[in-house]
Amino acid sequence: MSISYEEFEQVDIRVGRVVEVTSYEGGTYSTHIIKIDFGEEIGVKKSLARLEPNYGGHEDELVGKQVLAVVNFEPKQIGTQMSEVLTLGFPDENGEAVLVHPGKEVPLGGKFF
């Protein structure tokens, strides 16, 4: 299925900095709650993600890292939590999430193009 460039432009992908990661016991597929700071315009948003096994047990290593997320999806209820943004990742060789990040530090809230 193809989409137009105009349709792609509607997806608002921004860079943010992980400020907190906590385990989420209530999720079937999501294992952690991530709080991400997208800068002054968007602020801090919550995302639920499956971080096991790549980041599980090493959550503190994610704090301070920059990641990419879709910030204009409607919030989604996941178990007892509400996910406000979709953190982007790719599957590794075992199908487990590896988060997407810029290759160098960039200003928070920067829009993907």
N, C-alpha and C positions, 0 to 999 in steps of 0.2 A: 504494500500500500504506500503510495506516495502522498506527501503533503506539500503544500505550497510554502514558499519562503515566508509569506505573510502569516501563515498558520504557525510556523516555527517561531516567528518573532513574538507570538503571544505567550510562549513559555518563558517565564522570567527566572533565569538561572543566575544565582548570585554567589559570591564568595563570602564565607564567614569564618570566624575563629571559634573552635570548640572551647567552651568555658567550663563545662561540667559533663561528666559521664557517670551514670549510675546504673547498676544492674536493674533489670525489670523482670521480676519473677512471674508476672501475670500474663505474659505474652506467649503465644504458641510459636510464632515466627520471629517476633522482635525480642531481642535479649537485653537491650540497653535503651536508656533514655539519654539523649544527647541534647545539651543546651548549646546553641550556636549564636554568637554575636555577629550580626550582619551590619553593624555600624549604626550611626545616628538615625538614618532614614527609616530603617526597618526594625532595628532593635534586636533583642534576644528572642529566639524562637526555639520551640521544642520539637525534636524529631525522635521517632522510635526506629531502631535499626537492629538488624541481626549482625552482631559483631563477633559472635562465637564462630569458629575458634581463633580467627586471625587477631582479634584485639582483646578477647576475653582474658581476664587476669592481668592485662596490661592497659587497663582503661586510662590510667594516669598518663600514659605515653601519648594519648590523643589530645589531652588538654593542651591548648596553645597552638595546635595545628590548624591550618586552613583547609577547608573542605568546600565542595560545591553542592548547592541544593536548589531545588525548584521552590520558589517562595510564593507563587501565586496559585497553588492548588487550594481547593477548599480543605479545611481541617478534616482529619479522618480519625474516627474513634477506633482505637486498637486496644481491646480489652478494657481496662479501667482508665486508660490514658488517652489524651487527644494529641495526635501528631499534627503539628502546624506547618511543617515543611517536609519535603522529600529529599533526604540526603542521597546523593548519587554515588554509585559504585559499580564495579564490574566483578564478575565471578572469577575466582582464581581457578587453578587446575582441578580443585575439588568442589567447585561450585559455590564457594564461600565468598562473602563480600569483601572487597578491597575498595576503600573509599577513594573517590576522585579528589585530587587537590592540584592547585596550580604548581608549576615547576619552580617558582620563586615567590617571595612575599609580594602581595599586591594589596592595594587599599581595600578595607572591609566594605562590603556592599557592592563591589564592582560587578557589573553585569556582563555575563558571557555573551560573546558575539562571534 
